[in-house]
């Protein structure tokens, strides 16, 4: 199985740093699990392709009350945002 590498944008790093340790660990574990398959939803990985037109396409990973927004280029996963679900996706417009 080919592995992917996960990278966080500066924005995602700063958003992650604002969370408590329990949430940070949960999000880091979920992002680590993306390395095996970033496209297919599975147990413990609720992944959806966002309907917003973009190149490359954006995906979201649901992690409890948080969402990690990311895209994939070759074998690299770039996490652009880690947002609370209450923020919604209005920031993408």
KAVENTA-V152659 format. One record per residue. N is the residue number from 1. SS is DSSP state (H for helix, E for strand, - for the rest). D_CENTER is the distance of its C-alpha to the mean C-alpha in whole Angstrom. Layout:
n=[N & N]
ss=[SS & SS]
d_center=[D_CENTER & D_CENTER]
//
This chain:
n=[1 & 2 & 3 & 4 & 5 & 6 & 7 & 8 & 9 & 10 & 11 & 12 & 13 & 14 & 15 & 16 & 17 & 18 & 19 & 20 & 21 & 22 & 23 & 24 & 25 & 26 & 27 & 28 & 29 & 30 & 31 & 32 & 33 & 34 & 35 & 36 & 37 & 38 & 39 & 40 & 41 & 42 & 43 & 44 & 45 & 46 & 47 & 48 & 49 & 50 & 51 & 52 & 53 & 54 & 55 & 56 & 57 & 58 & 59 & 60 & 61 & 62 & 63 & 64 & 65 & 66 & 67 & 68 & 69 & 70 & 71 & 72 & 73 & 74 & 75 & 76 & 77 & 78 & 79 & 80 & 81 & 82 & 83 & 84 & 85 & 86 & 87 & 88 & 89 & 90 & 91 & 92 & 93]
ss=[- & - & - & - & E & E & E & E & - & H & H & H & H & H & H & H & H & - & - & - & H & H & H & H & H & H & H & H & H & H & H & H & H & - & - & - & - & - & - & - & - & E & - & - & E & E & E & E & E & - & - & - & - & - & - & - & - & E & E & E & E & E & E & - & - & E & E & E & E & E & E & E & E & - & - & E & E & E & E & E & E & E & E & E & H & H & H & - & - & H & H & H & -]
d_center=[21 & 19 & 16 & 13 & 12 & 9 & 10 & 9 & 11 & 14 & 12 & 9 & 12 & 14 & 12 & 11 & 15 & 16 & 15 & 18 & 18 & 17 & 14 & 13 & 14 & 12 & 9 & 10 & 11 & 8 & 7 & 10 & 11 & 8 & 11 & 14 & 12 & 9 & 11 & 13 & 13 & 15 & 16 & 13 & 10 & 10 & 9 & 10 & 11 & 12 & 15 & 15 & 17 & 16 & 16 & 14 & 13 & 9 & 7 & 5 & 5 & 8 & 9 & 12 & 13 & 9 & 6 & 3 & 4 & 5 & 8 & 10 & 14 & 16 & 15 & 12 & 9 & 8 & 5 & 7 & 7 & 7 & 9 & 12 & 12 & 16 & 15 & 14 & 13 & 17 & 15 & 14 & 18]
//
